[in-house]
Amino acid sequence: MTPVLHTERLSFRPYRPEDEDVFVALLRDEEVCRWMGQERVPEAEIRTLFRAILTDVYPQHRFDVWGLWHEEVYVGHAEVKPTGNVDGHELVTALAPGHWGRGLGTEAVRGLLRHAADNLGLKEAYGMVGGDNTASLALCRRLGFSHVRDVVGDDGTVTKLMVISTTDAH
């Protein structure tokens, strides 16, 4: 079961049905989609994805996924899930643009790393970061991630596969 996690300023809470609209708003945001390296999709598809978290991901314990909350305000999304790019687990975070530049992304990744090490027993974790996402790449460098390789999409876009030891990270 996905646990509730806390950092100094953030609460990582499993999604509840009443969180659907904030989740949809985050994943419909053009800037968020751009930096996550995904196309904007119709709202109905995002609502289907959200409901699958509640009806499939959580009941089957497929992976951990949370809404991120700061002072009871939804600020973003986080996951620790198996990745298809390598044999391991990927950390995923997405913050709403109104909350960028305040250190919440760094805090979220540190919280995920602690969970990966302490609760999941992972020795390392991966991140997939768009090659032009300079802010997220700088965050990765500050936290100690290393570049593994570039993954080039069919459209020519480059995503950086990054790795970090969970035991050294916190």
C-alpha positions, 0 to 999 in steps of 0.5 A, a space after each residue: 500500500 502506498 504510504 503517506 510520506 512527509 518531508 519538511 514542507 511536503 506531504 506525499 498523499 495517495 490520491 483520493 477521488 476528490 483529487 481528480 480535478 487538481 491532477 487533471 489540471 496539472 497534466 493539462 498544463 502546457 508547461 508541465 507537459 513540455 518539461 515532462 516530455 509528453 504531448 498534451 492529451 485530452 482531458 478525458 484521457 487524463 481522467 481515465 488515467 486518474 481513475 486507473 490509479 485508484 482502481 488498478 494501481 493502488 489495489 494491485 500495489 503496482 507502484 507508489 504514486 502520490 499527490 504532493 501537498 504544501 500547506 494543504 495546497 496541491 503542488 504536484 505529483 510524484 511516483 516511484 515505479 519500475 522503468 522500462 529503460 533499465 532494470 530498476 525503478 524511476 523517480 517521477 515528479 511534476 510540480 505545478 508552475 506556480 510552485 517552481 523555484 522554491 526548492 520543492 522539487 529538490 525536496 520531493 526528489 529527496 523524499 522519494 529517494 528516502 522512501 526508495 531506500 528505507 521502504 522499498 530497499 532500493 540501492 539506486 534509482 533512475 530519472 528520465 529528464 528531457 535533454 533541454 530541461 536545464 532546471 531538472 538537470 541542474 537539480 539532478 547534478 546537485 543531488 548527485 545523479 550521474 548520466 547513464 545514457 541518452 535516449 533518443 525518441 522517434 521524433 529526435 528528442 533527447 532524454 537523459 537517463 540519470 542514476 543515483 545511489 539511494 544510500 549516498 543520497 540522504 
